[in-house]
Amino acid sequence: MVDEVLFTLYNKTNFGKDKIASFWLHTAFIENNCVVLTKPEIDKVNKDKRHKKYPSDFNVQVTFDEVLFEVDEFNAAQEEKL
């Protein structure tokens, strides 16, 4: 993944799925293959100021596997975006 990536979290219900939260990550800010977002950084969850739905220490941890690829593959992916 390169650039910005949107993550959307859903809760599965008997009637389908409900969007409970979302957040954007830019791959340039990923350090040690892990990113931890706290409650104020997560869309929709951050609206719960009184902690009725989510605890004050609510967070999301995203861990990535390292993927090795050739520079030519990266350049080809960048050209496809243009």
N, C-alpha and C positions, 0 to 999 in steps of 0.2 A: 504494500500500500504506500502511496506517495501522495502528499498534499493533505487536504482536509477530508475527514471521513465522518459521516453522521451515524451515530448509534441510536437506535430507538429500542426502548424496553417495553414489553407488553405483558399484561396479565391475562392468561387464558381463562375464559369464563364459559359457562354453559351456552351463552349466546354468541360466542365468537371470541374476540380479543379486545382488550381495552389498552390504549396507549397510556402508560403510567409515567414515562420519563424519556428524555432524549438529551443528547449532548454531542458536541462536535469535538474532534481531536485533530490536531495538525501533527503529522508524523515527525516534524522537526523537533517537537517537544517531548518525544518519547525517549526516556533514559533507562538504560538497563532493561529494556524490553517490557517495561511496566509503567502504567499511569494509574494514579489514584485520584479520583475526583470526590470532593466533599459535597455535602448537601447544598451549599450555596452555588456550586458550579454546575448543578444538574437541573436542566429546564423542567418545569412543572413541580418537581420535588422541592425546589427552593422557595416555592410559594407557601409551604407549610411552616410558617414562622413560629407557631405555637406547639409544634411537634405532636400534633394530634394523629397524623397518619404515618409519619416517619420519625424515628428518633433523631435527636440533635446530632448524633455522631454517624448518621447514615452516610455511607460512601459506596462508590463503585470502583472496583479494581479491575483493570483490563490488562491482561498479560499476553504478550505476543511471542510467538516462536520466531526465532531468527531464520530468515530465508536468505540464502546466498544466491546471487545471480550475476551474470556477466554484465559489464557496463553496456555492451551492445543491446542487451535486452531492455535495460533501463532507458536508454536513448530511444529505442523503438516505441516503448510505452509512452514516453513524453511526446513523441511526434504524432502519435495517434490522437492525443488530446487537442492538437492544433487543428 
